[in-house]
Amino acid sequence: MSAAAKSEATPLSVDVIVDNFNYARYLEAAIESALAQTYAHTSVIVVDDGSTDNSKEVIAAFGDAILPVLKENGGQSSAFNAGLEHARGEIVIFLDADDMLLPFAAERVAATFEARPGLAKAHYRMEVIDRDGRRTGEVKPPVHIRLPEGDLREATARFAFDLARPPTSGNAFAASVLKAMAPLPPARPSAADWYVVYSSALFGPVAAIDEPLGLYRVHGSNWYEPSQPSLELEHVRKTIVRMERARRHLREVATQLGMAVDAHDAAMCEIGWRAISRKLDAPRHPIEGDTLPGLLAAGAHAARRRFDVNGVMKLAFVSWLACLVLTPRRISWWLSEVFMFPERRRGLNTWLARLHRR
């Protein structure tokens, strides 16, 4: 039965898979938010990846309201695989145990998939909360940044990391796409969430729901967030390594799907992060063979190959990169922080966004 025919017969069902490892202090709120969905056709699966805190007790307290999956520790890939083995719905949301969904999230997601049969995924913004659940006023991605949608296959294969994307909990996937990608190899060196979020866009169209449908918790232990709002080169290096590995995997998937792949393509943000690391701490830079002139040339190539931004945006990036390469370390450190922390260039971002819309 086609997706369109099914939506006329019975509503699409949504599986919320909460994946947890030692987040007992936040887990109850995550599960409660999944159970509080206004959409009646929502099921909640909770995968515990061998936690050593009191997560199992938290899970047991929910009884038959959820489907618990308790397993030995095997990493995020294995947790996702375990959840998918029990998923029966047409739509899957992977909810990190430190995040929450707003009550109408599943309802909005199901309506989007029903209105647009054949979607690979839909993504949406998330409001940021602190460790105690208080809203900070921040939104991910920021509201002035357009959420990409439509056929993103070429953009994903060429410059995936330049595309605005919400955290993992801000994505809803077609179960058929996830199962085509599964099982995720446990030994895959890049994180499962990056692999799923980016690779899924190679399997079909993406829809953007331009409103917050979840709460993203920043608590100081998030992998993606620096421990403080300042430049941390160790965090930069780890991100570069993850980008490099994820890019190789994206090209692997794109090739398997019959897409043409250019080995020289790279995201502008990836080049920027590598230039920051190479300029500010060359001895510990993780990519062998990188040079500042080479990265400047690669950045110009990446900007030239972008088909989704105008010349002003491209010039702004290349100019920033040239200044980073040529200026003294004290100034290049400041330029690096401006690049990494959008709030420090909010006025410039607004001006550039207006030019981009023209």
C-alpha positions in Angstrom: 0.0 0.0 0.0 1.4 3.4 -0.9 2.0 6.0 1.8 -0.8 8.2 0.3 -3.3 5.3 0.3 -2.3 4.4 3.9 -2.7 8.0 5.1 -6.3 7.9 3.8 -7.0 4.5 5.5 -5.2 4.9 8.8 -3.2 7.7 10.4 0.6 7.4 10.2 2.1 6.3 13.5 5.1 7.8 15.2 7.7 6.0 17.3 9.7 8.1 19.7 12.9 6.2 20.6 14.5 7.6 23.7 18.2 6.6 23.7 19.9 6.9 27.1 23.3 6.3 28.7 23.8 7.5 32.3 21.4 10.4 31.9 19.1 9.3 34.7 18.8 12.9 36.0 17.1 14.0 32.8 15.6 10.8 31.6 12.3 11.0 33.4 11.5 14.4 31.8 12.4 13.1 28.4 10.1 10.1 28.7 7.3 12.2 30.2 7.5 14.6 27.2 7.2 11.7 24.8 4.2 10.2 26.6 2.5 13.7 26.7 2.2 13.9 22.9 -1.2 15.1 21.8 -1.0 12.7 18.8 -2.8 9.5 19.7 -0.8 7.3 17.4 2.5 7.7 19.2 4.5 4.9 20.9 7.5 5.4 23.2 10.5 3.0 23.1 13.2 3.6 25.7 16.7 2.1 25.0 19.1 2.1 27.8 22.7 1.4 26.6 24.1 -0.2 29.7 23.8 2.7 32.1 25.6 2.4 35.4 23.5 5.1 37.2 19.9 4.6 38.3 18.4 4.9 34.8 16.9 1.4 34.9 14.9 2.4 38.0 13.6 5.5 36.2 12.6 3.4 33.2 10.9 0.7 35.4 8.7 3.4 37.0 6.8 3.9 33.8 5.6 0.3 33.6 3.6 -0.6 30.5 3.4 3.0 29.3 6.6 2.5 27.4 8.5 -0.3 25.7 11.8 -0.7 27.6 14.9 -2.1 25.8 17.7 -2.8 28.2 21.0 -3.8 26.7 24.7 -3.9 27.4 26.8 -0.9 26.6 27.6 -0.8 22.9 27.5 2.8 21.9 25.0 5.1 20.2 24.9 3.1 16.9 23.9 -0.1 18.8 21.3 1.8 20.8 19.7 3.2 17.6 19.7 -0.3 16.1 18.1 -1.8 19.1 15.3 0.8 19.0 14.7 0.3 15.3 14.3 -3.4 15.8 11.3 -2.7 18.0 9.9 0.3 15.9 6.7 -0.4 14.1 5.6 3.0 13.1 6.1 4.8 9.8 7.9 7.8 11.4 10.7 7.6 14.0 12.0 10.4 16.2 15.3 9.7 18.1 15.0 11.7 21.3 18.2 12.1 23.3 17.6 11.4 26.9 18.6 15.0 28.0 16.2 16.6 25.6 12.4 16.9 25.5 9.6 17.1 22.9 6.9 19.7 23.1 3.4 18.1 23.3 2.4 18.8 19.7 5.6 17.6 18.1 4.4 14.2 16.9 1.1 15.8 15.6 3.0 18.4 13.5 5.4 15.8 12.2 2.7 13.3 11.2 0.7 16.0 9.4 3.9 17.0 7.5 4.6 13.4 6.4 0.9 12.9 5.4 0.9 16.1 3.4 4.1 15.2 1.5 4.3 11.4 0.8 7.8 10.2 0.1 9.7 12.4 2.6 13.0 11.0 3.9 12.8 13.2 7.0 11.4 16.4 8.5 13.3 18.7 10.8 12.3 21.5 13.1 13.8 24.0 15.5 14.4 23.4 19.2 14.3 25.9 22.1 17.3 25.8 24.3 16.9 25.1 28.0 19.5 25.0 30.8 20.4 22.0 33.0 17.3 22.8 35.2 14.9 23.0 32.3 14.7 26.8 32.1 14.3 28.3 28.7 17.3 30.5 27.8 15.6 32.4 24.9 18.0 30.8 22.4 16.7 28.6 19.5 18.6 26.0 17.5 19.1 26.7 14.6 18.7 30.4 15.2 15.5 31.8 13.7 17.4 34.1 11.3 18.9 31.0 9.6 16.6 29.3 7.1 16.0 25.6 7.6 16.9 23.9 4.3 14.2 21.7 2.6 13.4 20.0 -0.6 15.8 17.9 -2.6 19.0 18.3 -0.6 20.9 15.3 -2.1 23.5 17.3 -4.1 24.0 19.8 -1.3 24.4 17.1 1.3 26.9 15.2 -0.8 29.0 18.3 -1.5 28.8 20.5 1.6 26.6 18.9 4.2 28.0 20.7 7.2 27.2 24.1 5.7 23.5 23.2 5.8 21.7 24.4 9.0 20.5 21.4 11.0 18.9 21.0 14.3 20.2 18.6 17.0 19.3 14.9 16.6 16.1 15.3 18.6 15.0 17.9 16.1 14.6 15.4 13.3 11.8 13.0 12.4 12.7 10.2 9.9 10.8 8.0 7.6 11.2 4.5 9.2 11.7 3.0 5.7 14.7 5.2 5.2 16.2 4.3 8.6 15.7 0.6 8.0 17.3 0.9 4.5 20.4 2.4 6.3 20.3 -0.1 9.2 22.0 -1.8 10.8 24.3 1.1 11.7 27.8 -0.6 12.2 28.8 -0.3 15.8 32.4 0.2 14.8 31.5 3.2 12.6 33.9 5.9 13.9 31.7 8.9 13.4 28.7 9.3 15.7 25.5 7.5 14.8 23.5 10.7 15.1 25.6 12.5 12.5 25.5 9.5 10.2 21.7 9.3 10.4 20.9 13.0 10.3 23.1 13.8 7.3 22.8 10.5 5.3 19.0 10.3 5.5 18.8 13.4 3.3 20.4 11.4 0.5 17.4 9.1 0.3 14.7 11.6 -0.5 13.2 15.1 0.1 13.4 16.9 3.4 10.7 19.0 4.9 11.3 22.0 7.2 8.8 22.7 10.0 9.7 26.3 10.9 8.8 26.3 14.6 10.3 24.8 17.7 8.9 21.4 18.5 11.4 20.3 21.1 13.7 21.5 24.0 17.4 21.1 23.7 19.2 21.0 27.0 22.6 22.6 27.4 24.1 21.3 30.7 27.9 21.4 30.3 28.3 17.8 29.2 26.9 18.0 25.7 29.3 16.7 23.1 28.4 19.4 20.6 28.7 22.3 23.0 31.9 23.8 24.4 32.0 23.6 28.1 32.2 27.4 28.2 31.3 30.2 25.6 34.8 30.6 24.5 37.1 29.0 22.0 38.3 25.6 23.1 40.8 24.1 20.7 40.4 20.5 21.9 36.7 20.8 21.1 37.7 22.2 17.7 40.0 19.3 17.0 37.4 16.7 18.0 34.8 18.3 15.7 37.3 18.3 12.8 37.9 14.6 13.2 34.2 13.9 13.3 33.6 16.0 10.3 36.3 14.3 8.3 35.0 10.8 9.1 31.4 11.8 8.5 32.2 13.3 5.2 33.9 10.0 4.1 30.8 8.1 5.1 28.5 10.5 3.3 30.5 10.1 0.1 30.3 6.3 0.6 26.5 6.4 0.9 26.2 8.9 -2.0 28.3 6.6 -4.3 26.2 3.6 -3.3 23.1 5.5 -4.3 24.6 6.3 -7.7 25.4 9.9 -7.1 28.5 11.6 -8.6 31.0 12.6 -5.9 33.8 15.1 -6.2 36.6 14.3 -3.8 37.7 18.0 -3.6 34.3 19.2 -2.3 34.2 20.3 1.3 32.0 22.5 3.4 33.0 26.1 4.1 32.5 25.6 7.8 34.8 22.5 7.7 37.5 24.5 6.0 37.1 27.3 8.6 37.4 24.9 11.6 40.5 23.3 10.1 42.1 26.7 9.4 41.4 27.8 13.0 43.1 24.7 14.4 46.0 24.9 12.0 46.6 28.6 12.7 46.2 28.5 16.5 47.8 25.2 17.4 49.6 23.7 14.4 51.5 20.9 16.4 48.2 19.3 17.5 46.2 19.9 14.3 44.5 16.6 13.5 44.6 16.6 9.6 48.1 15.8 8.3 49.1 17.8 5.3 47.0 20.8 6.0 48.7 24.2 5.3 47.3 27.6 5.7 47.8 28.6 2.0 46.3 25.2 1.1 43.3 25.8 3.3 42.8 29.3 1.9 42.7 27.8 -1.6 40.3 25.1 -0.5 38.1 27.7 1.2 37.9 29.7 -2.0 37.1 26.5 -4.0 34.4 25.6 -1.5 32.9 29.1 -1.7 32.9 29.0 -5.5 31.2 25.7 -5.6 28.3 26.7 -3.3 25.2 27.2 -5.4 22.9 28.2 -2.6 24.4 31.5 -1.4 25.2 34.7 -3.2 28.5 36.4 -4.0 28.4 38.6 -0.9 28.2 35.6 1.4 31.0 33.9 -0.5 33.2 37.0 -0.4 32.6 37.4 3.3 33.8 33.9 4.1 36.9 34.1 1.9 37.8 37.5 3.3 37.4 36.2 6.9 39.6 33.2 6.0 42.3 35.3 4.4 42.4 37.6 7.5 42.6 34.5 9.8 45.6 33.2 7.8 47.4 36.5 7.5 46.9 38.3 10.8 48.8 37.9 14.1 47.6 35.2 16.5 45.9 37.6 18.9 43.7 38.9 16.1 43.2 35.5 14.5 42.0 34.2 17.9 39.3 36.9 17.9 38.4 36.1 14.3 38.0 32.5 15.3 35.6 33.3 18.1 33.6 35.5 15.7 33.4 32.5 13.3 32.4 29.9 16.0 29.9 31.9 18.0 27.2 33.4 15.9 25.9 35.6 18.7 29.1 37.6 18.5 28.3 38.6 14.9 24.5 38.9 15.2 24.4 42.3 13.5 26.6 41.2 10.7 24.6 38.0 10.2 21.4 40.0 9.9 22.9 42.3 7.3 24.3 39.3 5.3 21.0 37.5 5.5 19.2 40.5 4.0 21.7 40.6 1.2 21.3 36.9 0.7 17.5 37.3 0.2 17.9 39.9 -2.5 
